[in-house]
């Protein structure tokens, strides 16, 4: 299958190497042409995982969106949610009927990007999908080198518009056999693990993050008190899903730490063992704040308000993060209120997510 990967981060390089090695024709797009030069010169990504290290050739690496999207069936965007609107603007002139756009994860980006592309004047018949996590726990070790610690074994995926779910999931499964339908785009967005894992870790590790040059929030930073807060926050997420009519499995985050039933299986021990997450994390600029807190957690809190679910942990974490950021995070750009969804009845919301209108 012809696949475009859009982005220059850990997930994009992991996806480009992994899907190329699986036999797909992969085009990797990155807007920073200078940063692409090492990859262009070598023609391959260095992939490291449990099977060792090897060079994986790519069909194409380019800074041209038109070149990347031409004739592809699947477009994978493992970029942070904060980049989605810029990417949507760059994609809009080049998208054509039948393409499937997959956001792993999405933070409700499937809905946001689809609306932006339509606003730009592109009326192509597209399917947008999002899942609860990246297909990989991965970190780049160099300009064209990526280490994959573990691959997802479950990718619950919501589709916008939901009427195209069967066709979209069929295409995505050619690349990611672990993908399975979980309903509409809202259901997919409420599977997102980042806003559950990362805001408690950032807020409750704020002092060591500012004190130490490098700190592993998944090792020393994940103590019982943090886990207790994370578990309570995840219970709020599941309560919101149920209140909005989304059925299980809900992939409770406790499974990430306790057993092999979560999206990555038994991943936490391998994540800590790799050492790749001992890093410098800035409380103001890291994506755990800009993506998972300002966008993802604010989205969850707004969904709770819409559904009438009490969510004190979500709102409390937003308030504390807003305290050190110096702004109110409750009404950010990706909330039901800002997206114009809070005025819809539940029936109207379901209809919009199903029909795509």
N, C-alpha and C positions, 0 to 999 in steps of 0.2 A: 504494500500500500504506500502511496505517496503521502508523506506527513511533513508538516511544517512545525518547527519548534520555535516559539518566539520568546526571547529573553536571553540574558547573559549571566544568570546566577547559578547557584548550585544545582537547583532542580532542572534548569534548562540543559545544562551540560550533561547531567546524569541521563535525562531523557534522550538527548541526541545520541549519546553513546549506546545506551541500552537498546533503543529501538532500531538503530543502525545494525547493531550486532544481531538483532533478531531477524534481520533480512529486509527491513523496510527501507524505502528510499527517503532519506531524511534531509530536509533543508533546515539549517539553523540560521535564524535571523537575529541579529543584534544591532541596535541602532548605532553603537559606538564602533565605527569602522576601524579605528586605530587598535582597539582592544581585540579585534578579530584577527589581526595580523599573524600572531603566532599560530593560530589554527589554520589560517589560509596557507601559510608557508609549509606547515607539516601535513596538512590534509587529513588530520585525524585527531581524535580525542584520546588521551591516555586514561583508560578506565581501570580502576582498582576495586576489587571486592574480595569476597572469600575465595574466589577461584584464581586470585593472583592479579598480575598487572599485564595489560596488553594494549596495543594500539588498535583503535577502531576507526576506520575511514568513514567520512561523511560524504554524501552525494554532493552537498553544497553548503557553504557558509557564506552569508551575504549580509550586507547592510541595506539591501533593496527589498522593501516589503513586496513590491510587485513580483519580483523574481522568486521570493520565498513562497508566495501564495498561489502562484500559477499552477493550475491543474491538480492541486492537492485535495485529498478527500477529508483529511483530519488535520485540524490545527490545534496544537497543544500549547497552552500559555501558562507555564509554571512561574510566572512573574508575580511579585507582590501586588496586592490589591491596589496599592497607591499608584501603580503604573498602568492600571487597566484603562483608564480614560484616555491617556495619551496613546496607548496601543490601539484602542478602538478607533481613534481619529485617524491613525496611520493605516489601519486595515480597511476602513470604510470604502475607499474607492476601488478596492481590489477583490472584495468578497463576491462570490457567485452562487447561484442556486445549488443546493444539495450539500454544501460544505457543513461539517460538524466542527464546532469550536468547543474545546474541552479545557476547563479551568480547574487545575488541581492544586490547592483548593480555590474556592471562588469568592467567599465573603459576599454572596449575592451578586457577584460580578456578572453572572450570566444574564440576569435581568438588566443590570445597569448598562453593560456594554451593548446588549441588543438594542436597547432604547436609544443609545447614543448613535449607533450605526444607522438606525432608522431615521433619526433626526438629521443626520448628515445627508440623507436623501437616497440611501441604498435600500431598496425594497426586495433584495434577494431572499429566496426561501431558505432560511438557515435554521440550524438547530444549535442551541447553546446549552452546555452542560457543565455541572460542577460537582466536585466530590469533597470528602471531608478532610483530605490530607494530600500531601505530595505522594506520588507513588514510590518515593525513595526517601530514606534518611541519608543525606549525602552532604559532603562538603568538598569544595574545590581545594586542591592542594597546590595549584599552580595556574598559570595562564590558560592552559588547555588540559589540565589534569584534574580528575574528579574521583573521589573515593565514595563508594556506595556501601554503607554499613548494613543496610537491610532494605528489602523491597516489600511493598504492601501486599498483603494476601486478601484483603477485602477493600473495595473502593465503592462504597454506596454513593450512587450518582443520581442527582436530580436534573431534569431537563426543562428548558424553556424554549418554546412553548411545550407544555407537557404532552400535547397531542402528538408530538413527534418523538416521544420517548423510545418506543420500540426500535425505530429505525436508527436513532442516534446511538443507543446502547449497543446495537449490533455493530456499528462502525467502530466505536470506542473499544469494544472487546477484541477486535482484531489486533489492536495494539496492546491493550491491557485486559487480559482474560479475567482478572480479578474484579473488574467493574461489574456492578449489578444495579438495577433500577431501584430507587428509593422514593420515587414520586416526582413532584414538581421542583422547580428551582428553589423554592423556599425550604422544602424538606432537605435538599442538598446543602443549602447554606447553613441550616441548623445541625448538620453533621460536622461542621468545621471544628476541628480539635484545637486549632491555634488559639482562639479566643478563650478557651477553657484552660489550657495548660499555661500559657505564657503570661497573661496579666497577673495572676496570683504570684508567679515566680518573680516578676519584675517588681511588684509592689512590696512583697514580703522580703525580697533580697536587696532592696534599694540601697541600704547602707553598705554592705560588702561590695556591691557593684560599683559604688562610687569610691570605695576605699582601695580595693585591690585592682592591680593592673589587668589581671585575668581571673575569671571566676566561672566555675561550672555550675550553673543554676540547676542542672539536671542531676548533679552529684551532691556536693555539700549543700546546695541550695534547695534540695528537695527533702525536707524533714517532715516529721509527722504533722506538725501544725500546718505546714503548707499543703500537704496532701489532704488534710481535713477540709481546708477551705476549697481546694480544687474539687473534691468530691461533692461538696455542697453546691458549688457553682454548676457542676455538671448535672446535679439533680434539678436545678432550675432550668437548664437547657432542655432536659427530657420532659419536664412539666410543660414547658412552652410547646414542644413538639406535640405532645398529647392533646393539649388544649386546642391546637390548630388542626387536629385531625390526622396527624401523621403517625402511622403505625410503626412498630418495631421491625427489625432490630434497631435499637437506638445507639448501639456501640458505646456503652458507658465507659468513661475514661478510666475507671478503676481497673478495667481489664488490661489496660496498657501496662499497669504496674504489677498485677497479680497473676496473670495467666496468659495463655496464648490465643485468646478469642478476640482480641482487638484487631484493628485494621492492619497493623504490622505483625501480628502475632506477639510473641514474647520479645519485645523490642527494647524495653528500658535498660536492661542489663547490658545489652550490646551497645546501645547509645553511649552509656557511661564509660564502658570499657574502651571504646574507640579513642577517647580523649579529644575528639574533634570539636566538642562543644565547650571546651575550656577556652574562653575567649574574652576579649574586651567588649563590653556592652554599654553603650551610652544610653542613659535613661531618657534622653530627649529624641534621639534620632534612630535608634535601632528599630527594625521592623516589628519586633514584639510589641512595641508601643505604637508606632505609626500605622501598622496594619492590624495587628491582633487586638489592640486596645482601642485606639481612636476610631477604627472602622468596625472591626469584628465584634468586640464586646459592646460597643454602643448599639450595633445592629441587634444583638441578642436582647439587650435591655429594652430597646424599643419594641421588639416583637413581644416581649413579656408585657409591656404596657398595653399593647394592642389586644393581646389575648386575655388580659385581666389576671395574669399570674404574678403573685408576689415574688419578687426577685431581689431581696436585700443584698445578697452577695455581689451580684452583677452591678447594681447601682452603687454600692459602697466602694467597690474597687475603682469604678469610674470616677467617683468623687475624690478618692485619694490620689489616683494618677493625675487627675485634673489639678489637684493641689500642688504637686511638684512641677507640672507643666505650665501652670498659671492660666488655665482656661477651663471653661465648662465643657465637658465632653458629652453631655447628655443629648444635645441636639446637633450632632455632627452631620457630615454630608451623607452618611449611609445609615440613616434611620428611617423608620416607617414614615415619620413626619416629614423629613426632608425629601423623601422619594414620592410623596403624595399618595401614600398607601393608607395612612391612618384614617382617612375619611371613607374608605370603602367598607362595605359590609363584608363579613366572611364569605358569603356567597359570591359577591362581586370580585373579591380577591382571588378566590379559587378559579373563577371564570377567566379572569385576566391571565393568570398563570397557565391555564390550560390552553387558551386560544392564542395568546400572544398579542392581544390588541389593547 
